[in-house]
Amino acid sequence: MTHPEEKLTELGLKLPEVAAPVAAYIPVLRSGNLVYTSGQLPMVDGALPLVGKVGAEVSPEDAKALAQRCALNALAAVKSEIGDLALVKRVVKVVGFVASAPDFTGQPAVINGASELLGAVFGEAGRHARSAVGVAVLPLDAPVEVELTVEV
């Protein structure tokens, strides 16, 4: 299998620096053979590219791209803990939160941005269990937040 970071390069992506926490937590924690990320916002160079509710200020298509960025940020956190993404045996679970306008019901399609990236990077090992949850608001008025659990 192609190295995960080579796959990212093929997709025109690269791992960013680990996003700094915005409160009292750590970005990633390993317990045994599982690595858990904290919820990752779609930060780019320390800032949110878009803010607001999906289905109102943010389009579902833009939100899907932001969910991909959240997953990329989560992978950076995982790598900071384990040293090499090739050590990931399986993506176990993805939890995605979508700050949603009251009538927006497309949360699963938004979080596909994260899921599709993980599938492209890890192949069969990137298939995972998942929750896609609509919420009233997220930290910093982010449209999307994603957390990962991976097995190493």
Salt bridges, closest charged atoms under 4 A:
GLU5 OE2 - LYS79 NZ 2.78
GLU10 OE1 - LYS7 NZ 3.36
ASP84 OD1 - HIS3 NE2 2.71
GLU116 OE1 - LYS64 NZ 3.04
GLU124 OE2 - ARG127 NH1 3.93
ASP141 OD1 - LYS53 NZ 3.36
